[in-house]
Every structure is written in structure tokens, then in C-alpha cells.
């Protein structure tokens, strides 16, 4: 009897395994865009990432064991930012600032060394803390020519990097240690399966309130962009956060002036700024409603930078022009990662690097 039971269990196990394997093969053919979406401390969306130490600060590096060799005769472009400037899903050689560095070093008289203090989940306050630590360690003797802050439309929010890491922005079961550990395992191992990755993708969509009024949907109407765009139910809180954010920008400008460095804010465009034809797969998968906005972030930033005399670089129109040209040619390539509206791909990185380079060249900085 026991042998029969074991045999039946084994047969059923083999049938289930074969069935799941077949499903995996089918999903790999149907959803090739979801392949390789694994992440860990050493991998970002399938791309290997390395870090090194610069003046006591952990920074992105091109390969393992790399050491930053700083030369006094080569000025530095210091970049503050979040996962975009940390190279989310992107090989080091394809990150926009690395492409910018190459362009500048090919041009006579514009030699530069680019170092990024950006980290996943950083906001401006987090970056300023890293910057202060760097200046304290270096005793302000580092020759910084440019101080660039990469603005993301999710930077204005009531959470910092530590909050996001601890899951304080989440609710219910998602705000537990068990869920956080599961997320690590999911990103590192489960996402190797396209079948599981696709299930997670659609499960994430289904749990959101995708329809209804701004008040009915609450946070789900604009998700991470809730406060930068001042979603109607969060209008007063958004105004307070923008005031706090403006204070951080003033501090950033003050530190730039102290170092006699050119102060620059670079706006990282969103998918919605560029793909007006809605060609990207899974375009606006959460049905974000920008009609719920009470704040125009670009106008708010422009007013702040004009007052503080900060350069504001916005490659939105340049990116859209070349995106449309690719589409017209019949050679569409995603400018944002699968199901993303925030993290742009290496294709977009090239155009962004070109635009920043031309801006600096025309300004003769």
C-alpha cells in the first residue's frame, strides 16, 4: 500500500513538474520581455553591479576591485540622485553619466571625472547627507566643477531611503519583516521564472485601485508621484513636502557655492513625457490619473531654480523628438524598462547624455 501511495505521489509530481515546465516554455515565448528580471545586492534587472569606496562613500564602479584614482588636475562632476543615477538595470558603460563622461573627455578642454553618490531609494535629503560626509572626509579639497542633482518625480515624498528599505511606505502584510525577506528571495530567485514574473506583474496590477475618483483611489491614483504632483487628497501634505524640498535645494545650492561649483538640476523624464503614442508595452499599467494633480512639478522646479540661479536641464523634448523619429522609421525600441514609467533604458541614456553635453558646451561651462 505504501509503495502504491509513493508511486502515485511520484507520478503526480512528475506530471505537475512537466506541466509547469511546459507553461514556463510557453511563457518564455509569449513574454520574452520578462526574461532576466532578477535583482540582488550584486545584480540589477539582470545586469551585474559593482561598488567601490570614494572618501568613505559607497559608489558605483565599473568592475570588481576598481579603485577611483583622483587627480587634482582633473575636475569632478559630482552627481546626486537615486536608482536612475545608480544605474538601475544598466551596465556601467551604458549609464547616462558614463556616456556623458566619454563625450566630454573626447572634447578638447572639457576633461572631467564623473562620480555619483546616487543610491537606490535616495531622495535629495539622503544625497545631501552623503555629500556632507564626503566634504568632511575630503576637507573640501576635492576639485568639484559641477554639482548635479538628478531630480526624479518621486523625490518629493514623506519617505527617505531608510523608510523605503524598511517598508514603512507599505501597509498591512507588506509592512512586515516576513514580506521584506520574501521580496529579497523573489527578486533573486523566483524572478528567474518568466511564468512567476508574469504572475507577479498582473497580481501587482490587480491589487491596485485602478478606477474611480481621485478621492476614491487615494494613493493609487498617482502612486509614487502623489506628492510631487500634489494629488487632490494629498494637496496640503504635498505643499508642505515641496516647501521642505525647496529648503533642501537651497542647501544644495549653498554647498555648491561654497565649493565654487556650477549648480545643476537635471530632470529625469517620465515615460508619459515622451511616449504620447502609447507604444510601450504595458503603457500606464496602473492607469495613473494625472488629472488628479494640483501641482505642476516642472513649473515649481523652474520657479525655484530661477530664484536660486540654478541651471535646470530638462531633456524631455529632445528625448521625445528622437523617440518619435525611431517610431517613424519603424525601429521602435523601448526607452523605458518593461512595465516601467520611471527607469529609462540605455537607448534613452544615450540621448540624455547628448543633451546634457550640448547644454554644458553651449553654456561654455
PyMOL commands that set and color helices and strands:
alter all, ss='L'
color gray80, all
select helices_A, chain A and resi 2-30+32-34+92-94+96-106+124-138+161-166+172-175+177-188+190-192+194-206+214-221+223-225+232-258+271-274+290-292+297-308+316-329+346-363
alter helices_A, ss='H'
color red, helices_A
select strands_A, chain A and resi 43-44+47-48+50-54+57-61+76-80+113-116+144-151+262-267+311-314
alter strands_A, ss='S'
color yellow, strands_A
deselect
rebuild
show_as cartoon
